[in-house]
Amino acid sequence: MSYPTHIVAVGGIVVNKKEEILLVKSFWRGWEFPGGQVETGESLIEALKREILEESNINVNAKKLIGIYSNIKEHVGHDGKTHVPTKVMMDFTCEYIDGEFKPSNETSEGKWVAKNKVLNLIEHPTYAYRYNNYLKGLDYPIYSAYQSRPFVLIDERTI
């Protein structure tokens, strides 16, 4: 029996005291909220804090699980060659602690954006979908399965 291979990832909707949202501009998808892959030996929360710090130079506290997402379609990566397996992602709200944005090897810009203006900047459909789930303000997480490239929602439910 072979073991399945999935990427596990986390994303953070970082909120400051003015109720603004941190967006970073990636080199591949444009404006998005920060996040990335969980590394071996890392907890979800450790990975979330590390990814946000690496992409933005911002320190956060994780607050609440927003959603659990399954991207169930494999695809070719940004380089046009690398096979990207299916992915399980968890998004959290995060409280800004400190730090000023600095570019990274994954992000060129960062800025704080009014909550109701974020969707004017996010172009990637999966990030827009996931941010919309944050805007719903539910007391419980959403689970959904989708495929990207093109984005097709396959299942959605609250859990």
GUMIMI-469040 format. One record per atom (N, C-alpha, C): residue in one letter; x, y, z; atom name; residue number from 1. Coordinates in nm, 2 decimals, decimal comma. Layout:
SITE aa     xx     yy     zz at   i
SITE  A      X      Y      Z CA NUM
...
END
This chain:
SITE aa     xx     yy     zz at   i
SITE  M   0,08  -0,12   0,00  N   1
SITE  M   0,00   0,00   0,00 CA   1
SITE  M   0,09   0,12   0,00  C   1
SITE  S   0,06   0,22  -0,08  N   2
SITE  S   0,13   0,34  -0,08 CA   2
SITE  S   0,05   0,45  -0,01  C   2
SITE  Y   0,12   0,54   0,06  N   3
SITE  Y   0,06   0,64   0,13 CA   3
SITE  Y   0,02   0,76   0,04  C   3
SITE  P  -0,09   0,82   0,07  N   4
SITE  P  -0,13   0,94  -0,02 CA   4
SITE  P  -0,03   1,06   0,01  C   4
SITE  T  -0,02   1,14  -0,09  N   5
SITE  T   0,06   1,26  -0,08 CA   5
SITE  T  -0,02   1,38  -0,10  C   5
SITE  H  -0,03   1,46   0,00  N   6
SITE  H  -0,11   1,59   0,00 CA   6
SITE  H  -0,02   1,70   0,05  C   6
SITE  I  -0,04   1,81   0,00  N   7
SITE  I   0,02   1,93   0,07 CA   7
SITE  I  -0,08   1,98   0,18  C   7
SITE  V  -0,03   2,01   0,29  N   8
SITE  V  -0,11   2,07   0,40 CA   8
SITE  V  -0,06   2,21   0,41  C   8
SITE  A  -0,16   2,31   0,41  N   9
SITE  A  -0,12   2,45   0,40 CA   9
SITE  A  -0,21   2,53   0,50  C   9
SITE  V  -0,17   2,65   0,54  N  10
SITE  V  -0,25   2,74   0,62 CA  10
SITE  V  -0,25   2,88   0,56  C  10
SITE  G  -0,35   2,95   0,59  N  11
SITE  G  -0,36   3,09   0,55 CA  11
SITE  G  -0,41   3,17   0,66  C  11
SITE  G  -0,37   3,30   0,66  N  12
SITE  G  -0,41   3,39   0,77 CA  12
SITE  G  -0,47   3,52   0,73  C  12
SITE  I  -0,59   3,54   0,78  N  13
SITE  I  -0,65   3,67   0,76 CA  13
SITE  I  -0,61   3,76   0,88  C  13
SITE  V  -0,51   3,84   0,86  N  14
SITE  V  -0,45   3,92   0,97 CA  14
SITE  V  -0,53   4,05   0,98  C  14
SITE  V  -0,58   4,08   1,10  N  15
SITE  V  -0,66   4,20   1,12 CA  15
SITE  V  -0,59   4,29   1,23  C  15
SITE  N  -0,57   4,42   1,19  N  16
SITE  N  -0,51   4,51   1,29 CA  16
SITE  N  -0,62   4,58   1,37  C  16
SITE  K  -0,57   4,67   1,45  N  17
SITE  K  -0,67   4,74   1,54 CA  17
SITE  K  -0,77   4,83   1,47  C  17
SITE  K  -0,73   4,87   1,35  N  18
SITE  K  -0,82   4,95   1,27 CA  18
SITE  K  -0,92   4,86   1,19  C  18
SITE  E  -0,92   4,73   1,21  N  19
SITE  E  -1,00   4,64   1,14 CA  19
SITE  E  -0,96   4,63   0,99  C  19
SITE  E  -0,84   4,66   0,96  N  20
SITE  E  -0,78   4,64   0,82 CA  20
SITE  E  -0,72   4,50   0,81  C  20
SITE  I  -0,72   4,46   0,68  N  21
SITE  I  -0,67   4,32   0,65 CA  21
SITE  I  -0,53   4,34   0,59  C  21
SITE  L  -0,44   4,25   0,63  N  22
SITE  L  -0,30   4,25   0,56 CA  22
SITE  L  -0,31   4,17   0,43  C  22
SITE  L  -0,27   4,23   0,32  N  23
SITE  L  -0,26   4,17   0,20 CA  23
SITE  L  -0,11   4,18   0,15  C  23
SITE  V  -0,06   4,07   0,09  N  24
SITE  V   0,07   4,07   0,03 CA  24
SITE  V   0,05   4,04  -0,12  C  24
SITE  K   0,15   4,09  -0,20  N  25
SITE  K   0,14   4,07  -0,34 CA  25
SITE  K   0,25   3,96  -0,38  C  25
SITE  S   0,20   3,85  -0,42  N  26
SITE  S   0,29   3,74  -0,45 CA  26
SITE  S   0,33   3,76  -0,60  C  26
SITE  F   0,44   3,69  -0,64  N  27
SITE  F   0,49   3,70  -0,77 CA  27
SITE  F   0,40   3,62  -0,87  C  27
SITE  W   0,32   3,53  -0,82  N  28
SITE  W   0,24   3,44  -0,90 CA  28
SITE  W   0,09   3,47  -0,91  C  28
SITE  R   0,03   3,51  -0,80  N  29
SITE  R  -0,11   3,52  -0,80 CA  29
SITE  R  -0,16   3,66  -0,77  C  29
SITE  G  -0,07   3,76  -0,75  N  30
SITE  G  -0,11   3,89  -0,72 CA  30
SITE  G  -0,14   3,91  -0,57  C  30
SITE  W  -0,24   4,00  -0,54  N  31
SITE  W  -0,27   4,03  -0,40 CA  31
SITE  W  -0,34   3,91  -0,34  C  31
SITE  E  -0,30   3,88  -0,22  N  32
SITE  E  -0,37   3,76  -0,14 CA  32
SITE  E  -0,33   3,78   0,01  C  32
SITE  F  -0,40   3,70   0,09  N  33
SITE  F  -0,36   3,70   0,23 CA  33
SITE  F  -0,25   3,60   0,25  C  33
SITE  P  -0,16   3,62   0,34  N  34
SITE  P  -0,04   3,53   0,35 CA  34
SITE  P  -0,07   3,39   0,40  C  34
SITE  G   0,02   3,30   0,37  N  35
SITE  G   0,01   3,16   0,41 CA  35
SITE  G   0,10   3,08   0,33  C  35
SITE  G   0,10   2,95   0,36  N  36
SITE  G   0,18   2,85   0,29 CA  36
SITE  G   0,18   2,72   0,35  C  36
SITE  Q   0,28   2,64   0,31  N  37
SITE  Q   0,28   2,50   0,34 CA  37
SITE  Q   0,33   2,47   0,49  C  37
SITE  V   0,27   2,37   0,55  N  38
SITE  V   0,32   2,32   0,68 CA  38
SITE  V   0,44   2,23   0,65  C  38
SITE  E   0,55   2,26   0,73  N  39
SITE  E   0,67   2,18   0,71 CA  39
SITE  E   0,67   2,06   0,81  C  39
SITE  T   0,75   1,96   0,78  N  40
SITE  T   0,76   1,84   0,87 CA  40
SITE  T   0,80   1,88   1,01  C  40
SITE  G   0,72   1,83   1,10  N  41
SITE  G   0,75   1,86   1,24 CA  41
SITE  G   0,69   1,98   1,30  C  41
SITE  E   0,61   2,05   1,21  N  42
SITE  E   0,55   2,18   1,25 CA  42
SITE  E   0,40   2,16   1,28  C  42
SITE  S   0,35   2,24   1,38  N  43
SITE  S   0,21   2,24   1,40 CA  43
SITE  S   0,15   2,34   1,31  C  43
SITE  L   0,02   2,33   1,29  N  44
SITE  L  -0,05   2,42   1,20 CA  44
SITE  L  -0,03   2,57   1,25  C  44
SITE  I  -0,04   2,59   1,37  N  45
SITE  I  -0,02   2,73   1,42 CA  45
SITE  I   0,12   2,78   1,41  C  45
SITE  E   0,22   2,69   1,44  N  46
SITE  E   0,36   2,73   1,41 CA  46
SITE  E   0,38   2,77   1,27  C  46
SITE  A   0,32   2,68   1,18  N  47
SITE  A   0,34   2,71   1,03 CA  47
SITE  A   0,27   2,84   0,99  C  47
SITE  L   0,16   2,87   1,05  N  48
SITE  L   0,08   2,99   1,02 CA  48
SITE  L   0,17   3,11   1,06  C  48
SITE  K   0,22   3,11   1,18  N  49
SITE  K   0,29   3,23   1,22 CA  49
SITE  K   0,42   3,24   1,14  C  49
SITE  R   0,49   3,13   1,11  N  50
SITE  R   0,61   3,13   1,04 CA  50
SITE  R   0,59   3,19   0,89  C  50
SITE  E   0,49   3,13   0,83  N  51
SITE  E   0,46   3,18   0,69 CA  51
SITE  E   0,43   3,33   0,68  C  51
SITE  I   0,34   3,37   0,78  N  52
SITE  I   0,31   3,52   0,78 CA  52
SITE  I   0,43   3,60   0,80  C  52
SITE  L   0,52   3,56   0,90  N  53
SITE  L   0,64   3,63   0,93 CA  53
SITE  L   0,73   3,63   0,80  C  53
SITE  E   0,75   3,51   0,74  N  54
SITE  E   0,84   3,50   0,62 CA  54
SITE  E   0,79   3,59   0,51  C  54
SITE  E   0,66   3,60   0,48  N  55
SITE  E   0,61   3,67   0,37 CA  55
SITE  E   0,59   3,82   0,39  C  55
SITE  S   0,58   3,86   0,52  N  56
SITE  S   0,55   4,00   0,55 CA  56
SITE  S   0,63   4,07   0,66  C  56
SITE  N   0,70   3,99   0,74  N  57
SITE  N   0,77   4,05   0,85 CA  57
SITE  N   0,67   4,09   0,96  C  57
SITE  I   0,55   4,03   0,97  N  58
SITE  I   0,45   4,07   1,06 CA  58
SITE  I   0,43   3,95   1,16  C  58
SITE  N   0,43   3,98   1,29  N  59
SITE  N   0,40   3,88   1,39 CA  59
SITE  N   0,26   3,88   1,43  C  59
SITE  V   0,20   3,76   1,45  N  60
SITE  V   0,06   3,75   1,47 CA  60
SITE  V   0,03   3,64   1,58  C  60
SITE  N  -0,09   3,65   1,63  N  61
SITE  N  -0,15   3,54   1,71 CA  61
SITE  N  -0,27   3,48   1,64  C  61
SITE  A  -0,28   3,35   1,63  N  62
SITE  A  -0,39   3,29   1,56 CA  62
SITE  A  -0,51   3,30   1,66  C  62
SITE  K  -0,63   3,32   1,60  N  63
SITE  K  -0,75   3,34   1,68 CA  63
SITE  K  -0,85   3,24   1,65  C  63
SITE  K  -0,90   3,22   1,53  N  64
SITE  K  -1,01   3,14   1,50 CA  64
SITE  K  -1,00   3,07   1,37  C  64
SITE  L  -1,04   2,94   1,36  N  65
SITE  L  -1,04   2,87   1,24 CA  65
SITE  L  -1,16   2,91   1,16  C  65
SITE  I  -1,14   2,95   1,03  N  66
SITE  I  -1,25   3,00   0,94 CA  66
SITE  I  -1,30   2,89   0,85  C  66
SITE  G  -1,20   2,82   0,79  N  67
SITE  G  -1,24   2,72   0,70 CA  67
SITE  G  -1,14   2,61   0,68  C  67
SITE  I  -1,19   2,50   0,63  N  68
SITE  I  -1,10   2,38   0,59 CA  68
SITE  I  -1,14   2,36   0,44  C  68
SITE  Y  -1,04   2,35   0,36  N  69
SITE  Y  -1,06   2,34   0,22 CA  69
SITE  Y  -0,98   2,23   0,15  C  69
SITE  S  -1,04   2,16   0,06  N  70
SITE  S  -0,97   2,06  -0,01 CA  70
SITE  S  -0,96   2,10  -0,16  C  70
SITE  N  -0,84   2,12  -0,21  N  71
SITE  N  -0,83   2,14  -0,35 CA  71
SITE  N  -0,80   2,00  -0,41  C  71
SITE  I  -0,90   1,94  -0,47  N  72
SITE  I  -0,89   1,80  -0,51 CA  72
SITE  I  -0,84   1,77  -0,65  C  72
SITE  K  -0,79   1,87  -0,71  N  73
SITE  K  -0,73   1,85  -0,85 CA  73
SITE  K  -0,58   1,88  -0,85  C  73
SITE  E  -0,51   1,78  -0,90  N  74
SITE  E  -0,36   1,80  -0,92 CA  74
SITE  E  -0,35   1,90  -1,04  C  74
SITE  H  -0,23   1,97  -1,04  N  75
SITE  H  -0,20   2,06  -1,15 CA  75
SITE  H  -0,05   2,08  -1,16  C  75
SITE  V  -0,02   2,15  -1,26  N  76
SITE  V   0,12   2,19  -1,29 CA  76
SITE  V   0,15   2,32  -1,22  C  76
SITE  G   0,27   2,33  -1,16  N  77
SITE  G   0,30   2,45  -1,08 CA  77
SITE  G   0,34   2,57  -1,17  C  77
SITE  H   0,38   2,68  -1,10  N  78
SITE  H   0,41   2,81  -1,17 CA  78
SITE  H   0,52   2,80  -1,27  C  78
SITE  D   0,61   2,70  -1,25  N  79
SITE  D   0,72   2,68  -1,34 CA  79
SITE  D   0,69   2,61  -1,47  C  79
SITE  G   0,56   2,56  -1,48  N  80
SITE  G   0,52   2,49  -1,60 CA  80
SITE  G   0,56   2,35  -1,61  C  80
SITE  K   0,63   2,30  -1,50  N  81
SITE  K   0,69   2,16  -1,51 CA  81
SITE  K   0,65   2,08  -1,38  C  81
SITE  T   0,66   2,14  -1,26  N  82
SITE  T   0,64   2,07  -1,14 CA  82
SITE  T   0,50   2,02  -1,12  C  82
SITE  H   0,49   1,90  -1,08  N  83
SITE  H   0,36   1,84  -1,05 CA  83
SITE  H   0,32   1,88  -0,91  C  83
SITE  V   0,20   1,94  -0,89  N  84
SITE  V   0,15   1,98  -0,76 CA  84
SITE  V   0,04   1,89  -0,72  C  84
SITE  P   0,06   1,82  -0,61  N  85
SITE  P  -0,05   1,73  -0,56 CA  85
SITE  P  -0,17   1,80  -0,51  C  85
SITE  T  -0,27   1,72  -0,47  N  86
SITE  T  -0,39   1,78  -0,41 CA  86
SITE  T  -0,35   1,85  -0,27  C  86
SITE  K  -0,43   1,93  -0,22  N  87
SITE  K  -0,39   2,02  -0,11 CA  87
SITE  K  -0,51   2,03  -0,01  C  87
SITE  V  -0,48   2,03   0,12  N  88
SITE  V  -0,57   2,06   0,22 CA  88
SITE  V  -0,52   2,18   0,29  C  88
SITE  M  -0,61   2,28   0,30  N  89
SITE  M  -0,58   2,41   0,36 CA  89
SITE  M  -0,67   2,45   0,47  C  89
SITE  M  -0,62   2,52   0,57  N  90
SITE  M  -0,70   2,57   0,68 CA  90
SITE  M  -0,67   2,72   0,69  C  90
SITE  D  -0,77   2,80   0,69  N  91
SITE  D  -0,76   2,95   0,71 CA  91
SITE  D  -0,80   2,99   0,85  C  91
SITE  F  -0,72   3,08   0,91  N  92
SITE  F  -0,75   3,13   1,04 CA  92
SITE  F  -0,75   3,28   1,04  C  92
SITE  T  -0,83   3,34   1,13  N  93
SITE  T  -0,82   3,48   1,16 CA  93
SITE  T  -0,70   3,50   1,25  C  93
SITE  C  -0,63   3,61   1,23  N  94
SITE  C  -0,51   3,63   1,31 CA  94
SITE  C  -0,51   3,78   1,36  C  94
SITE  E  -0,46   3,79   1,48  N  95
SITE  E  -0,45   3,93   1,54 CA  95
SITE  E  -0,30   3,98   1,52  C  95
SITE  Y  -0,29   4,10   1,46  N  96
SITE  Y  -0,16   4,16   1,44 CA  96
SITE  Y  -0,10   4,19   1,58  C  96
SITE  I   0,03   4,16   1,59  N  97
SITE  I   0,10   4,18   1,71 CA  97
SITE  I   0,20   4,30   1,69  C  97
SITE  D   0,29   4,28   1,59  N  98
SITE  D   0,39   4,39   1,56 CA  98
SITE  D   0,46   4,36   1,43  C  98
SITE  G   0,54   4,45   1,39  N  99
SITE  G   0,61   4,44   1,26 CA  99
SITE  G   0,57   4,53   1,15  C  99
SITE  E   0,66   4,56   1,07  N 100
SITE  E   0,64   4,65   0,95 CA 100
SITE  E   0,67   4,56   0,83  C 100
SITE  F   0,59   4,58   0,72  N 101
SITE  F   0,60   4,49   0,60 CA 101
SITE  F   0,74   4,51   0,54  C 101
SITE  K   0,80   4,39   0,51  N 102
SITE  K   0,93   4,39   0,43 CA 102
SITE  K   0,91   4,29   0,32  C 102
SITE  P   0,95   4,31   0,20  N 103
SITE  P   0,94   4,22   0,09 CA 103
SITE  P   1,02   4,09   0,12  C 103
SITE  S   0,98   3,98   0,05  N 104
SITE  S   1,04   3,85   0,07 CA 104
SITE  S   1,07   3,79  -0,07  C 104
SITE  N   1,12   3,67  -0,07  N 105
SITE  N   1,14   3,60  -0,19 CA 105
SITE  N   1,01   3,55  -0,25  C 105
SITE  E   0,90   3,57  -0,18  N 106
SITE  E   0,77   3,53  -0,23 CA 106
SITE  E   0,67   3,65  -0,25  C 106
SITE  T   0,71   3,76  -0,19  N 107
SITE  T   0,62   3,88  -0,20 CA 107
SITE  T   0,69   4,01  -0,23  C 107
SITE  S   0,63   4,09  -0,31  N 108
SITE  S   0,70   4,21  -0,35 CA 108
SITE  S   0,64   4,34  -0,28  C 108
SITE  E   0,52   4,33  -0,23  N 109
SITE  E   0,45   4,44  -0,17 CA 109
SITE  E   0,36   4,39  -0,06  C 109
SITE  G   0,33   4,47   0,04  N 110
SITE  G   0,23   4,44   0,14 CA 110
SITE  G   0,16   4,57   0,18  C 110
SITE  K   0,03   4,56   0,22  N 111
SITE  K  -0,04   4,67   0,27 CA 111
SITE  K  -0,16   4,63   0,35  C 111
SITE  W  -0,21   4,73   0,43  N 112
SITE  W  -0,33   4,71   0,51 CA 112
SITE  W  -0,44   4,77   0,43  C 112
SITE  V  -0,55   4,69   0,42  N 113
SITE  V  -0,66   4,72   0,33 CA 113
SITE  V  -0,79   4,72   0,41  C 113
SITE  A  -0,88   4,81   0,39  N 114
SITE  A  -1,01   4,81   0,46 CA 114
SITE  A  -1,08   4,68   0,42  C 114
SITE  K  -1,15   4,62   0,52  N 115
SITE  K  -1,21   4,49   0,51 CA 115
SITE  K  -1,30   4,48   0,38  C 115
SITE  N  -1,38   4,58   0,36  N 116
SITE  N  -1,47   4,58   0,24 CA 116
SITE  N  -1,41   4,62   0,11  C 116
SITE  K  -1,28   4,64   0,11  N 117
SITE  K  -1,20   4,67  -0,02 CA 117
SITE  K  -1,11   4,56  -0,06  C 117
SITE  V  -1,10   4,46   0,02  N 118
SITE  V  -1,00   4,35  -0,01 CA 118
SITE  V  -1,04   4,28  -0,14  C 118
SITE  L  -1,16   4,25  -0,17  N 119
SITE  L  -1,20   4,18  -0,29 CA 119
SITE  L  -1,18   4,26  -0,41  C 119
SITE  N  -1,16   4,39  -0,40  N 120
SITE  N  -1,13   4,47  -0,52 CA 120
SITE  N  -0,98   4,44  -0,56  C 120
SITE  L  -0,90   4,39  -0,47  N 121
SITE  L  -0,76   4,36  -0,51 CA 121
SITE  L  -0,73   4,21  -0,54  C 121
SITE  I  -0,80   4,12  -0,47  N 122
SITE  I  -0,77   3,98  -0,49 CA 122
SITE  I  -0,83   3,94  -0,62  C 122
SITE  E  -0,74   3,88  -0,71  N 123
SITE  E  -0,78   3,84  -0,84 CA 123
SITE  E  -0,80   3,68  -0,85  C 123
SITE  H  -0,72   3,61  -0,77  N 124
SITE  H  -0,72   3,47  -0,78 CA 124
SITE  H  -0,85   3,41  -0,72  C 124
SITE  P  -0,93   3,34  -0,80  N 125
SITE  P  -1,06   3,30  -0,75 CA 125
SITE  P  -1,07   3,21  -0,62  C 125
SITE  T  -0,97   3,13  -0,60  N 126
SITE  T  -0,97   3,05  -0,47 CA 126
SITE  T  -0,95   3,14  -0,35  C 126
SITE  Y  -0,86   3,24  -0,36  N 127
SITE  Y  -0,84   3,34  -0,25 CA 127
SITE  Y  -0,97   3,42  -0,23  C 127
SITE  A  -1,03   3,46  -0,34  N 128
SITE  A  -1,15   3,54  -0,32 CA 128
SITE  A  -1,26   3,46  -0,26  C 128
SITE  Y  -1,28   3,34  -0,30  N 129
SITE  Y  -1,38   3,25  -0,24 CA 129
SITE  Y  -1,35   3,23  -0,09  C 129
SITE  R  -1,22   3,20  -0,05  N 130
SITE  R  -1,19   3,18   0,09 CA 130
SITE  R  -1,20   3,31   0,17  C 130
SITE  Y  -1,17   3,43   0,11  N 131
SITE  Y  -1,19   3,55   0,18 CA 131
SITE  Y  -1,34   3,58   0,21  C 131
SITE  N  -1,42   3,55   0,11  N 132
SITE  N  -1,57   3,56   0,13 CA 132
SITE  N  -1,62   3,48   0,24  C 132
SITE  N  -1,56   3,37   0,27  N 133
SITE  N  -1,60   3,29   0,38 CA 133
SITE  N  -1,57   3,36   0,51  C 133
SITE  Y  -1,45   3,43   0,52  N 134
SITE  Y  -1,42   3,51   0,63 CA 134
SITE  Y  -1,53   3,62   0,65  C 134
SITE  L  -1,57   3,68   0,54  N 135
SITE  L  -1,66   3,79   0,55 CA 135
SITE  L  -1,80   3,75   0,61  C 135
SITE  K  -1,83   3,62   0,59  N 136
SITE  K  -1,96   3,57   0,65 CA 136
SITE  K  -1,96   3,58   0,80  C 136
SITE  G  -1,85   3,58   0,86  N 137
SITE  G  -1,85   3,60   1,01 CA 137
SITE  G  -1,91   3,49   1,09  C 137
SITE  L  -1,91   3,37   1,04  N 138
SITE  L  -1,97   3,25   1,10 CA 138
SITE  L  -1,90   3,22   1,23  C 138
SITE  D  -1,97   3,16   1,33  N 139
SITE  D  -1,92   3,11   1,45 CA 139
SITE  D  -1,85   2,97   1,44  C 139
SITE  Y  -1,86   2,91   1,32  N 140
SITE  Y  -1,81   2,78   1,30 CA 140
SITE  Y  -1,74   2,77   1,16  C 140
SITE  P  -1,65   2,68   1,14  N 141
SITE  P  -1,58   2,68   1,01 CA 141
SITE  P  -1,67   2,62   0,90  C 141
SITE  I  -1,62   2,66   0,78  N 142
SITE  I  -1,68   2,61   0,66 CA 142
SITE  I  -1,59   2,50   0,60  C 142
SITE  Y  -1,64   2,40   0,55  N 143
SITE  Y  -1,56   2,30   0,48 CA 143
SITE  Y  -1,61   2,31   0,33  C 143
SITE  S  -1,51   2,30   0,24  N 144
SITE  S  -1,54   2,29   0,10 CA 144
SITE  S  -1,44   2,22   0,03  C 144
SITE  A  -1,48   2,16  -0,08  N 145
SITE  A  -1,39   2,09  -0,18 CA 145
SITE  A  -1,41   2,16  -0,31  C 145
SITE  Y  -1,30   2,19  -0,38  N 146
SITE  Y  -1,30   2,25  -0,50 CA 146
SITE  Y  -1,18   2,21  -0,59  C 146
SITE  Q  -1,19   2,25  -0,71  N 147
SITE  Q  -1,07   2,23  -0,80 CA 147
SITE  Q  -1,03   2,37  -0,85  C 147
SITE  S  -0,90   2,39  -0,87  N 148
SITE  S  -0,86   2,52  -0,92 CA 148
SITE  S  -0,82   2,50  -1,07  C 148
SITE  R  -0,80   2,60  -1,14  N 149
SITE  R  -0,76   2,60  -1,28 CA 149
SITE  R  -0,85   2,52  -1,37  C 149
SITE  P  -0,97   2,56  -1,39  N 150
SITE  P  -1,04   2,67  -1,34 CA 150
SITE  P  -1,11   2,63  -1,20  C 150
SITE  F  -1,14   2,74  -1,13  N 151
SITE  F  -1,21   2,72  -1,00 CA 151
SITE  F  -1,35   2,66  -1,02  C 151
SITE  V  -1,37   2,55  -0,96  N 152
SITE  V  -1,51   2,49  -0,96 CA 152
SITE  V  -1,53   2,44  -0,82  C 152
SITE  L  -1,64   2,49  -0,76  N 153
SITE  L  -1,68   2,45  -0,62 CA 153
SITE  L  -1,75   2,32  -0,63  C 153
SITE  I  -1,71   2,22  -0,56  N 154
SITE  I  -1,77   2,08  -0,57 CA 154
SITE  I  -1,86   2,05  -0,45  C 154
SITE  D  -1,82   2,10  -0,33  N 155
SITE  D  -1,89   2,07  -0,21 CA 155
SITE  D  -1,87   2,19  -0,11  C 155
SITE  E  -1,97   2,23  -0,04  N 156
SITE  E  -1,96   2,33   0,06 CA 156
SITE  E  -2,06   2,30   0,17  C 156
SITE  R  -2,01   2,31   0,30  N 157
SITE  R  -2,10   2,29   0,41 CA 157
SITE  R  -2,04   2,35   0,54  C 157
SITE  T  -2,12   2,38   0,63  N 158
SITE  T  -2,06   2,42   0,76 CA 158
SITE  T  -2,04   2,30   0,85  C 158
SITE  I  -1,94   2,30   0,94  N 159
SITE  I  -1,91   2,19   1,02 CA 159
SITE  I  -1,90   2,24   1,17  C 159
END
